[in-house]
Each structure stands twice: as C-alpha cells, then as structure tokens.
Amino acid sequence: MAVSAATHAIPSATTVRRLRSHRDRMVSTLLKRVDAEYAWYRSLTAEDRSFVSLVAAASISAFISWCERADAAPPSTAEIFSVAPRELTKAISLQHTLQLVRTGVDVLEEEAETLSAPGRAEELRGALLRYSREFAFSAAEVYARVAELHGSWDARLEALLVDGLVRGETGRSMISRASAIGWSGQGATLAVVANIERTLGAEGVAHLRRAVRRAAPDTLLGVQFDRVVLVLGGLDDLRDAIDGLLPVLGSRVVIGPNVEGLDVASQSVRAASAGLDAIGGWPAAPRPVLADDLLPERVLMGDPTARVTLIENAYAPLAEAGGDLLETLWAYIESGRSLEGSARALFVHPNTVRYRLRKIADICDWDPADPRESYVLHTALTLGRLAGAGAP
C-alpha cells in the first residue's frame, strides 16, 4: 500500500545514490516522453526546448537533493525555473509545466523498483507524491506572480499610451508599443471619452476594463482625473461595441471620429476630449454624442481643430460651389430661418431659396432647416467670414 504524502518515509541512502547515478538517464527518458506526447513541446524553438531540458534536469536534481534531508521542504518552482530566463513562462503555460511534472513523476514511478533499495520502493513513491504536490502548488504561485507582474506592466504601458494620445503623440511608435499589450491594428479605430461620476477605485477600473475588453478586440483604457478615455479597434463597425459599453460609462459620453489607425488615433482622442469639455454648452446633447456634433461648442471653448473642421467642411465647400449659396444661407439665418423673409432680402422667389437650402444640405451634410444644424452652419459661416475665406 502506498505511503501518504504527509507520512511517507524519506528514501534510504542507497535509494538516493541510485537516483543520482541514474539522473541523466531519467532526464533523457523524461524529455523523450514529453517530445512524444506533447505537441506544445515540439512547437517550441530550439532555444526554448533547451531551457525546458534545463528545468527538467533541475527538477529531478532538486528532488534527489530533497530526498537527502528529512526536515527540508521541497524546493520552490522559482528556484528550479531560475536556470531558465523568465520569458520561458511565456513560452510554456502553467498547464504545460504541470504536464512536465506529471510526466517526470510517471517516469520515476515506473522505475521505482529499479531505482530504490530492495523493498523500499514505496518510500520513493511516497516521496514523489509529496514532492509533485508541493511542486504543483509552487508552480501555480510562480505563474500567478508572473501574471501579476505582467498585468502591472501592461497597465502602466497602457496608461502611458493613453496619456500620449491625449497629449497628441502620433507615429508608428504608438503601434509598436501597443502591440506589446495585444493591439492587433485591424479594423477601425476611434476614441470614446466619458465622465466619471464617482471614484472608481481599483475594483471599479478592473470591472470597466473587463467590460471594455468584451466589447472590442483592441482596447486601450486610461482613467484621467474626472474622465475615462477609451481607444477601441479591431472591428469595422464599432458602434454596437460602444452601445454595449453605455451602462458602465458616465452620464456624458463623447465619440471621436474614425481614424485609419492607432498611429493617428490622437486625432480622435483629442476631438472626443474637447467634446467632453464643451458638452455642457448643449444641454440637449444625446448620449452618446459625436465629437463632430459638438463643433460649435468646441469652437467656443477654443478648440482650433473644431474651427478648422467647420471652415473646411462647411464654409469652404459652400464658397467653392458658388451660386450665391453663402449669401442665401446668411439671409436665411438673419431672417430667423424664414423662407419668405430671406426671399424678400435676396429679391428671389421662395422656391429659389428652398432649392439653394437643399443644395447647401447636400454639399456639407448640415441642413439649414434643422435648428441644431442651422446653428452649426451659422457658426461655420461666422468663422469663415472672420477668417476672410472668400466671404461675399
């Protein structure tokens, strides 16, 4: 009957000597068994396989040394893994490590009669049982510690990336840094900035991060004072992902414009951030609201990007189109959006005004007949006149 792990006797000196004399053969047998049974081992690079062989040899040597000392605790996995670089924990998982241990125990158990002193095989099996159990617990601790370190490093790198995007950093270096924490660079990229109504704390941030990672394949998250900044990617259409995040975001949520990639994502981040700064100027703003729907408020807050966007996307196209469109728009706004009033001011028929207004809406995608969009166009018209960009 096998001796339990808690009460087994330490193997005899004869058994220990036999273990030492057969150590190299046991390591070789173990590695051949692992190579035959596990595809993950065969897929490793030659360098990583050599490190695994070092770990296997160290684990068997550590077991033999432990057998010599009745009062010694089994060596930790950290000690055994010290013969290989820390990066090996990325190449082989905890499950792979436990498979390696189990195979090593099987190899030693199968030869327990040969390796033990006559009549002492059960002592060796008992020692193996206790040693493998302690080794497994130790391995779990090592991998948990590595995961915690990786998580802390990833969180710091993620925070630095988001901070850089908020400050306007661009370039391929952003992509290379983000790829280190899993950013794939596929699909669209955009930013979402929302207010924080209460202190999140570590647990709240962790909950938010889990929700964000469920929503989109590529994610970056940063908490900055009273707001959370998200950068999403990996999907061609991210709107459904944003809708799914609304329950965990604040009362004010601003979506930045789509951009071509993370290297220019600062454009979306800064637009969304400026939108959150200015959202108080539009009490009826929807949730979520596009940053480009807050262009007038952003201009009033001093956002130069919003000023340029309005001139380039509204004023300049209307000026280039000619046909008295700018004059008609100004007359329509001045008359309180009255077709008859603007027609009288321009000395044309109301149908002419109506035609020109439809043309304005077609050209710049803002409809003068809509109160909110008329305000956007009024702001663009004012900016264009102030800039002297071909005003009539």
N, C-alpha and C positions, 0 to 999 in steps of 0.2 A: 504493500500500500504506500502511495506517495506521501512524503512528509509535507505538511503545510508550509506555506511561505513564512508564517510567523514563528514556527517552531523548528525549522529544519536545522540539522547539524552542519557545521562548517566542514567542507570536504577535507579529507586527510592530506597529509603532506605528500603522500605517494600520488594521490589524485592530482594535486597541484603540479607536481613535477611532470606527470604525463600530459597535463593540459599545456604546460609550457613547451614541451617537446613537440607537440602536435599543433601548436598555434598557427604556424604558416600554412599547414595543410588545411586547417579549419577555415582560415580566411579565404584560401583559394576555392574551397568547396562552397563556401557561402556565396562568393561572387559569381561562381558558375551557376549556382541555383537561381540567384537573382536575375542574372542575364537571361536564363532560360524561361523564367516565369513572368517577368515584368517588362512590358513594352516601354514604360516610362524610363527605365534604366537604359535600354537600348537606344532611346531617342536623345539621351544626354550627349553633350560634347565630350570629346576625349579628355579634356581637362577636368570637367565635372565628374566623369567616371573615375578619374584618378583620385579626386578628392573623396568620392564615396568609398573607394577602396581603403583610403587612409582612415576614414571614420569607422569602417567595418573592423579594420585591424585594431584601432584604438579601443573599440568597444569590447572586443574579445580580450585584449590585453588588460583592460580595466577590470573585467570580470575575474580574470585569473588573479590579479593583484588583490582584489577584494576578498577572494576565497582564502587568502593567507591571513586575514585579520578578522578575528571573530567579532570584534567590537566596532568594526568600521561600517559606516553607512555606504551604500552603493554610490559610486561617483555620479556626479550630475551630467546631464547631456551637454551642458555648456562646456564642461571640461573635455568631453570626448569630441565635441564639434570644434574645439579650439585648434585642432590640427588642420582644419579647412577654413577658408575665408567665410565671413558672414554671409556673402552673396549666395552661398550654397543653399541657404534656407529659401531662396527664391527659386532655385532650380529644382529642388525636391520638396514636396509638401510634407506636412505632418503625417498624413496618411502613408506616404511613401516611406518615411522614416520608420513608422511602426511596422510596415511590411518588412523592412530590412531587419528590424529587431526580431520579429516573429520568425523569419527565415533562419536567422542566426541561432535562435533557441531550438528550432526544429533540427538543424544540423547537429548541434551539440547533444540534443536528447537522443537522436538516432544512434549516436556513437557513445552514449553514456557508459555502456558496459565495457567498451574498449578503453575509454579514457579514465575510468575510475579504478581505484584499487579493488581487488576482489571482494565482492559482497558489499561495496559501498556506492553502488550506482544511484540508489535513492537519495543519498546525501547530495550528489551532484544535481539530480533533477530538482530537488527542493531548493537548492541554491539558485538554480536557473530560474525557477518560478518567482522567487522573491526579487531577484535581480531584474528580470524583464519587467515585472510590475512597477518597480521603482523607476526603472529607466523610462517606461512609458509616461508616467506622471511627470518626470523631469523634462521629457521631450515636449509635452504639452505646455509646460511653463516656458520653455525656451521659445517656442513658436509664438506663444501669446505675447511674450516680451518683445520679440522681433516685430510682430504685427502692431503692437502699441507704438514702438519707435517709428515704424514706417508711417503709421497713421498720424503721429505728431508731426513728422517731417512733411508729409503730404499736405497736412492742414496749414502748416507755415508757408509752404511753397504756394498753395492755393491763395492764401491771404495776400502774399506778395504780388501774385499775378493780378488779382482783382484790384489791388491798390495801384499797380502800374497802369492798368486800363483806365481807372478813374482819373489818373494824372495825365493821360493822353499818350502813353507809350504805344508804339507800333513796331512792326517789323517781324521778320522770321524768327527772331529770338523768342518771341512770345509763344510761338507754336512749339519750338523745341522744348521750352520749359514746361509747357502744358502737357506735352506728350509723355513727360516723365510721370505724370499722375493720371494717365489714361485717356487724354483727349485725342479722339480719332481724327478730327478735322473733316468729317463727312457732313453733307447736308448744309442747311442754312445755319447762320449764326446771328443771334440777337441778344440784347440785354433786357432785363426786367429789373426795375428798381421800385422798392416798396417801403413804406414807412414801418417803423417798429413802435407799437403802442405800449409795450411793456418790456422790461428787461428779460431777455431770452434765457440767459444762463447757459451753461454747458449742455444741459439736458435738452433745452429748447432748441439750441443750434443743431444738436445731433438729430432731433426729430425733424427739423426743417431740412437738413441735409439728406436724410433718408427719403423724404417726400420728393425733393428735387431730383435725386438720382433715379427714382422710379419714373419720373415724368419724361426725362430725355436721356439719350445715350451719353451725350457730352455735357458736362455741367461744371461750372465754377461758382463758388459761393463765397461771399465776403460780407461780414457784418461790420458796418462803419457807423458808430455812434447811434443815430436815430433811424438808420435805414439798413436794409439788406440789399445787396447787389448780386444779381444772378446773371450768368452768361450761359446761354443754352445753345446746343448744337446737336448735330447728328441726325436730324430729321429734315426732310424737305419742307414740311409744314409744321411749325411749332405752336400754332395757335391752340390746338387741343391740349398740348402739354401745359401751356400757360393757364388754360381754363381749369385744368386739374389741380393747379397749384393755388388757386384763389382762396380756398378755405384755410390755408396755412399762412397767407400773407396779410399785411395790414389793410387798413381801410382805403389807402391810396396806392394804386398800382399803375406804374407807367411803363409802357413797352417801347423800347428803342427801335429804330429801323433795322431791317435786314441788311447784313453786310456780307461780303464774299468770304470772309474767313476770320480766324482769331487774330491774324496779324493786323487787321484794321478794325477789330471789334471795339476799340476805344471810341470810335465814332458813335456806335450805338449806345455804349455805356454813358458817355458824356451827354448825349441827347436825352436819354432817359433820366439821368440825374438832374439835368437842367429842368426837365419837365416836372419832376417831383418838387423842385424848388418853387416852381411857378404855378402849380396846380391849384393853390388857394385862390388864384385870381379867376378861376372858373368854377363857381360852386356847383354847377350842374354837370360837371365832367363825369363821364361814365366810369365804371370800374370793370375792367381795366381801361385805360385811355392810352392812345398812341401819343408818343412824344411829338410827332408832327401835327397832331391836332391841338397842341398847346403852343404853337409857334407865336401867336400874338403875345401871350403871357410871358413866354421866354424872352421875347424881344424887350418887353418892359422890364424884365429882370436883368437885362444887359447881356444876354447870350448872343455873341457875334455870329455863331453858326446859324441860329434861327433867323437872324437878319439876312444873312447871305442866302439862306434857303428860300425865304419868301421872295426876295428880289429875283433870284434865278428861276424859281418855279412858278411864280405868278406874274410879277411885273414885267420881266424881260420878255417872256413869250407873248404877252399881250401887246407890248410895244413893237415887237418884230412882226406880229400879224397885221398891224396897221388897221385900216378900215374903221378908224375912229372908235376903236374898242375901249381904249383908256378914257377917252372923253365921255363916252357913253356910260362907263362904269362910274366915273366921278359924278356925272349928272344924276345917275340913278341913286347913288348913296346920298348926295346932297338933298335930293327931293324926298328923302325918307323912304326910299325903295318904292316910289310911285311911278308906274308906267306912264300915266298921263302927265305927271309933273315933269319927268325927265324928257318926255317927248316935246313938251312945250319949250323947255330950256334949250333943246337941240334943234327945234324947228323941223321935226320929223314926225312921222306917223307912229303911234304906239306899237304897231306891229313891227316897225323897223327896230324899235328899242327891244321888243321881245325877241326878235331874231338875233340881234347882237348879244343879248344876255345869254341865249343858248350857246352861241359861238364861244363866248367867254368861258362858260362851264365846260365845253368840250376841250378847249385848249389847256386849261390849267386845273381841271378837276375840282374846282370850287364853284358852287352855284350861287350867284349873287342873290337869287330869290330866297335862299335859306338864311335865316337870321344869323346863325353862328358863322356860316361860311362867308356871308357878306362882311362880317366883322374881320375875318381873316383877310379877305380881299381889300378891305378898307385900310388895314394895317400895311399890307404889301404896297398898295398904291401910295400911301404916305411915305413909306421908306424909299420907294423908287423916286418920288419927287425930291425928297431930301438929298438923295444921292445924285440927283441930276442925271439919271439914266434915261435920257431921251424923253423927258416929260413933255406933254403937249402944251 
